[in-house]
């Protein structure tokens, strides 16, 4: 791994850990939301995300999705 690649990966993780990761479907309405990627896990948005991506609340931590 080159130093440039290492810097890009470090910066990507820094932005994820400081600001959270936004998924392409995070704009759908719904509550509650995953605390890491902000996808809806309830309501109509949660049903759409489950159909499209197969994501639902994690059995180990219901505040996060099963990503």
FIMIDREN-63516 format. One record per atom (N, C-alpha, C): residue number from 1; atom name; x, y, z. Coordinates in pm, 1 decimal, decimal comma. Layout:
// FIMIDREN-63516
+-----+----+----------+----------+----------+
!   k !  a !        x !        y !        z !
+-----+----+----------+----------+----------+
! NUM ! CA !        X !        Y !        Z !
...
+-----+----+----------+----------+----------+
END
This chain:
// FIMIDREN-63516
+-----+----+----------+----------+----------+
!   k !  a !        x !        y !        z !
+-----+----+----------+----------+----------+
!   1 !  N !     85,6 !   -117,0 !      0,0 !
!   1 ! CA !      0,0 !      0,0 !      0,0 !
!   1 !  C !     90,4 !    123,5 !      0,0 !
!   2 !  N !     60,6 !    212,7 !    -91,3 !
!   2 ! CA !    139,9 !    335,3 !    -98,1 !
!   2 !  C !     95,6 !    431,8 !     11,3 !
!   3 !  N !    178,1 !    530,5 !     35,3 !
!   3 ! CA !    145,4 !    628,4 !    138,1 !
!   3 !  C !     21,7 !    708,9 !     99,2 !
!   4 !  N !      4,4 !    735,7 !    -30,5 !
!   4 ! CA !   -113,4 !    808,3 !    -78,3 !
!   4 !  C !   -241,3 !    728,6 !    -50,3 !
!   5 !  N !   -240,3 !    598,0 !    -78,9 !
!   5 ! CA !   -357,1 !    513,1 !    -50,7 !
!   5 !  C !   -385,3 !    508,6 !     98,4 !
!   6 !  N !   -280,6 !    500,8 !    178,5 !
!   6 ! CA !   -296,9 !    497,7 !    323,8 !
!   6 !  C !   -361,8 !    627,0 !    372,8 !
!   7 !  N !   -319,9 !    740,7 !    318,6 !
!   7 ! CA !   -377,7 !    869,5 !    357,6 !
!   7 !  C !   -525,3 !    878,6 !    317,8 !
!   8 !  N !   -560,5 !    827,5 !    199,4 !
!   8 ! CA !   -700,6 !    829,2 !    155,5 !
!   8 !  C !   -788,2 !    743,3 !    246,9 !
!   9 !  N !   -739,0 !    625,1 !    281,4 !
!   9 ! CA !   -815,6 !    535,6 !    368,8 !
!   9 !  C !   -829,8 !    596,4 !    507,3 !
!  10 !  N !   -723,0 !    654,5 !    558,3 !
!  10 ! CA !   -727,8 !    719,0 !    689,8 !
!  10 !  C !   -829,5 !    832,7 !    689,9 !
!  11 !  N !   -829,5 !    914,1 !    586,2 !
!  11 ! CA !   -924,2 !   1025,3 !    577,8 !
!  11 !  C !  -1067,9 !    976,0 !    564,9 !
!  12 !  N !  -1089,3 !    867,7 !    488,6 !
!  12 ! CA !  -1223,4 !    810,8 !    474,6 !
!  12 !  C !  -1274,5 !    763,5 !    611,0 !
!  13 !  N !  -1192,8 !    691,2 !    686,0 !
!  13 ! CA !  -1235,8 !    642,8 !    817,6 !
!  13 !  C !  -1257,4 !    757,6 !    915,0 !
!  14 !  N !  -1173,6 !    860,0 !    906,0 !
!  14 ! CA !  -1191,4 !    976,3 !    993,7 !
!  14 !  C !  -1327,9 !   1040,1 !    969,6 !
!  15 !  N !  -1366,2 !   1058,5 !    842,9 !
!  15 ! CA !  -1495,4 !   1120,0 !    812,4 !
!  15 !  C !  -1611,5 !   1030,7 !    855,4 !
!  16 !  N !  -1597,9 !    899,6 !    840,7 !
!  16 ! CA !  -1703,7 !    807,1 !    882,5 !
!  16 !  C !  -1720,8 !    810,3 !   1033,6 !
!  17 !  N !  -1611,4 !    804,8 !   1106,1 !
!  17 ! CA !  -1620,3 !    798,9 !   1251,7 !
!  17 !  C !  -1660,9 !    931,7 !   1313,9 !
!  18 !  N !  -1625,2 !   1042,6 !   1251,9 !
!  18 ! CA !  -1661,8 !   1172,9 !   1306,3 !
!  18 !  C !  -1801,6 !   1216,9 !   1264,3 !
!  19 !  N !  -1840,3 !   1190,2 !   1140,4 !
!  19 ! CA !  -1967,8 !   1241,7 !   1091,7 !
!  19 !  C !  -2070,3 !   1136,9 !   1056,3 !
!  20 !  N !  -2032,3 !   1009,8 !   1055,7 !
!  20 ! CA !  -2124,3 !    903,8 !   1017,8 !
!  20 !  C !  -2122,9 !    881,1 !    868,0 !
!  21 !  N !  -2167,5 !    766,2 !    828,2 !
!  21 ! CA !  -2170,3 !    728,2 !    687,9 !
!  21 !  C !  -2311,4 !    746,0 !    636,1 !
!  22 !  N !  -2328,1 !    818,6 !    529,0 !
!  22 ! CA !  -2459,9 !    839,7 !    469,6 !
!  22 !  C !  -2476,6 !    748,5 !    349,2 !
!  23 !  N !  -2578,7 !    666,6 !    353,5 !
!  23 ! CA !  -2608,4 !    574,3 !    245,5 !
!  23 !  C !  -2697,8 !    644,7 !    143,7 !
!  24 !  N !  -2705,9 !    589,4 !     24,0 !
!  24 ! CA !  -2787,7 !    649,2 !    -81,8 !
!  24 !  C !  -2936,6 !    646,4 !    -47,7 !
!  25 !  N !  -2979,1 !    557,1 !     39,5 !
!  25 ! CA !  -3120,7 !    548,2 !     76,1 !
!  25 !  C !  -3150,1 !    617,8 !    208,7 !
!  26 !  N !  -3053,9 !    692,5 !    261,9 !
!  26 ! CA !  -3074,8 !    756,7 !    391,0 !
!  26 !  C !  -3173,4 !    873,5 !    384,9 !
!  27 !  N !  -3216,3 !    913,9 !    264,8 !
!  27 ! CA !  -3312,6 !   1023,3 !    252,8 !
!  27 !  C !  -3456,3 !    975,9 !    268,6 !
!  28 !  N !  -3482,8 !    844,1 !    269,8 !
!  28 ! CA !  -3618,9 !    793,3 !    288,4 !
!  28 !  C !  -3668,9 !    827,7 !    428,4 !
!  29 !  N !  -3798,8 !    855,3 !    442,5 !
!  29 ! CA !  -3852,1 !    885,4 !    575,2 !
!  29 !  C !  -3860,8 !    759,8 !    660,3 !
!  30 !  N !  -3846,4 !    774,7 !    788,1 !
!  30 ! CA !  -3861,4 !    662,4 !    879,2 !
!  30 !  C !  -3786,4 !    684,2 !   1008,4 !
!  31 !  N !  -3839,3 !    629,1 !   1113,0 !
!  31 ! CA !  -3776,7 !    638,6 !   1243,4 !
!  31 !  C !  -3803,6 !    507,8 !   1315,6 !
!  32 !  N !  -3712,3 !    448,5 !   1381,6 !
!  32 ! CA !  -3575,5 !    491,7 !   1412,5 !
!  32 !  C !  -3482,4 !    474,2 !   1293,2 !
!  33 !  N !  -3364,7 !    532,4 !   1304,6 !
!  33 ! CA !  -3262,0 !    522,7 !   1201,4 !
!  33 !  C !  -3137,1 !    456,5 !   1258,0 !
!  34 !  N !  -3059,1 !    396,5 !   1168,4 !
!  34 ! CA !  -2931,8 !    337,5 !   1207,4 !
!  34 !  C !  -2840,4 !    449,0 !   1257,6 !
!  35 !  N !  -2775,6 !    428,4 !   1370,1 !
!  35 ! CA !  -2690,6 !    532,8 !   1425,7 !
!  35 !  C !  -2560,7 !    550,3 !   1348,5 !
!  36 !  N !  -2525,8 !    456,2 !   1262,5 !
!  36 ! CA !  -2401,8 !    467,2 !   1185,9 !
!  36 !  C !  -2425,1 !    521,1 !   1044,4 !
!  37 !  N !  -2524,3 !    467,5 !    972,1 !
!  37 ! CA !  -2541,1 !    507,8 !    831,9 !
!  37 !  C !  -2670,1 !    585,2 !    806,8 !
!  38 !  N !  -2753,2 !    604,7 !    905,8 !
!  38 ! CA !  -2874,8 !    687,7 !    899,8 !
!  38 !  C !  -2983,1 !    633,5 !    807,4 !
!  39 !  N !  -2981,0 !    503,5 !    772,8 !
!  39 ! CA !  -3091,4 !    450,0 !    693,8 !
!  39 !  C !  -3210,4 !    428,5 !    786,4 !
!  40 !  N !  -3331,8 !    445,7 !    735,0 !
!  40 ! CA !  -3449,2 !    423,0 !    818,6 !
!  40 !  C !  -3469,3 !    273,8 !    844,5 !
!  41 !  N !  -3508,5 !    240,6 !    966,0 !
!  41 ! CA !  -3534,6 !    100,9 !   1000,2 !
!  41 !  C !  -3679,0 !     79,4 !   1041,0 !
!  42 !  N !  -3759,3 !    184,4 !   1038,2 !
!  42 ! CA !  -3899,7 !    174,3 !   1072,1 !
!  42 !  C !  -3983,4 !    253,9 !    973,9 !
!  43 !  N !  -4113,3 !    236,4 !    980,7 !
!  43 ! CA !  -4203,8 !    309,9 !    893,5 !
!  43 !  C !  -4193,7 !    264,3 !    749,1 !
!  44 !  N !  -4246,9 !    345,7 !    659,9 !
!  44 ! CA !  -4248,4 !    311,3 !    517,5 !
!  44 !  C !  -4106,6 !    308,2 !    461,0 !
!  45 !  N !  -4020,8 !    397,9 !    506,6 !
!  45 ! CA !  -3881,5 !    398,1 !    460,6 !
!  45 !  C !  -3808,3 !    270,8 !    498,6 !
!  46 !  N !  -3836,3 !    219,9 !    618,1 !
!  46 ! CA !  -3774,9 !     95,6 !    662,3 !
!  46 !  C !  -3817,6 !    -23,6 !    577,8 !
!  47 !  N !  -3945,7 !    -24,1 !    538,2 !
!  47 ! CA !  -3993,0 !   -132,9 !    452,2 !
!  47 !  C !  -3928,0 !   -126,9 !    314,4 !
!  48 !  N !  -3913,7 !     -5,7 !    260,2 !
!  48 ! CA !  -3849,8 !      9,9 !    129,1 !
!  48 !  C !  -3704,1 !    -34,3 !    134,4 !
!  49 !  N !  -3632,3 !      8,1 !    237,9 !
!  49 ! CA !  -3490,4 !    -28,8 !    251,7 !
!  49 !  C !  -3475,4 !   -179,5 !    269,0 !
!  50 !  N !  -3566,5 !   -240,7 !    343,5 !
!  50 ! CA !  -3559,0 !   -385,2 !    361,9 !
!  50 !  C !  -3578,9 !   -458,8 !    229,4 !
!  51 !  N !  -3671,5 !   -409,1 !    145,6 !
!  51 ! CA !  -3694,0 !   -470,8 !     15,3 !
!  51 !  C !  -3577,4 !   -448,0 !    -80,7 !
!  52 !  N !  -3526,5 !   -325,2 !    -84,1 !
!  52 ! CA !  -3420,7 !   -290,2 !   -178,9 !
!  52 !  C !  -3285,6 !   -346,7 !   -136,6 !
!  53 !  N !  -3249,0 !   -326,0 !    -11,6 !
!  53 ! CA !  -3114,6 !   -360,4 !     35,3 !
!  53 !  C !  -3108,9 !   -480,3 !    129,3 !
!  54 !  N !  -3221,6 !   -521,9 !    181,5 !
!  54 ! CA !  -3221,9 !   -634,2 !    274,8 !
!  54 !  C !  -3168,2 !   -598,3 !    412,2 !
!  55 !  N !  -3171,8 !   -470,1 !    444,2 !
!  55 ! CA !  -3120,5 !   -426,4 !    574,2 !
!  55 !  C !  -3232,8 !   -408,9 !    672,9 !
!  56 !  N !  -3204,8 !   -445,6 !    796,1 !
!  56 ! CA !  -3300,0 !   -433,9 !    904,8 !
!  56 !  C !  -3220,5 !   -412,4 !   1033,1 !
!  57 !  N !  -3286,5 !   -389,2 !   1146,7 !
!  57 ! CA !  -3211,3 !   -372,8 !   1271,1 !
!  57 !  C !  -3128,8 !   -497,3 !   1303,9 !
!  58 !  N !  -3009,9 !   -474,5 !   1354,2 !
!  58 ! CA !  -2921,4 !   -583,7 !   1392,8 !
!  58 !  C !  -2978,2 !   -656,1 !   1514,6 !
!  59 !  N !  -2971,3 !   -788,5 !   1518,2 !
!  59 ! CA !  -3020,8 !   -859,9 !   1635,6 !
!  59 !  C !  -2934,4 !   -835,1 !   1759,9 !
!  60 !  N !  -2809,1 !   -797,8 !   1739,5 !
!  60 ! CA !  -2720,1 !   -774,0 !   1853,8 !
!  60 !  C !  -2728,4 !   -631,9 !   1905,1 !
!  61 !  N !  -2757,5 !   -534,7 !   1817,2 !
!  61 ! CA !  -2770,1 !   -394,9 !   1857,4 !
!  61 !  C !  -2880,2 !   -332,6 !   1773,0 !
!  62 !  N !  -2999,2 !   -314,9 !   1827,6 !
!  62 ! CA !  -3111,7 !   -263,2 !   1749,3 !
!  62 !  C !  -3095,7 !   -117,9 !   1706,4 !
!  63 !  N !  -2995,4 !    -46,6 !   1756,6 !
!  63 ! CA !  -2971,1 !     92,0 !   1714,5 !
!  63 !  C !  -2889,1 !     99,5 !   1586,5 !
!  64 !  N !  -2842,9 !    -14,9 !   1535,9 !
!  64 ! CA !  -2763,2 !    -20,0 !   1414,1 !
!  64 !  C !  -2824,3 !   -120,0 !   1318,4 !
!  65 !  N !  -2795,1 !   -102,4 !   1188,9 !
!  65 ! CA !  -2848,1 !   -196,0 !   1089,5 !
!  65 !  C !  -2758,7 !   -320,3 !   1081,7 !
!  66 !  N !  -2805,2 !   -420,7 !   1009,7 !
!  66 ! CA !  -2732,8 !   -548,1 !    999,8 !
!  66 !  C !  -2627,6 !   -546,7 !    890,6 !
!  67 !  N !  -2571,6 !   -431,7 !    861,7 !
!  67 ! CA !  -2468,9 !   -417,5 !    757,4 !
!  67 !  C !  -2345,7 !   -495,9 !    790,6 !
+-----+----+----------+----------+----------+
END
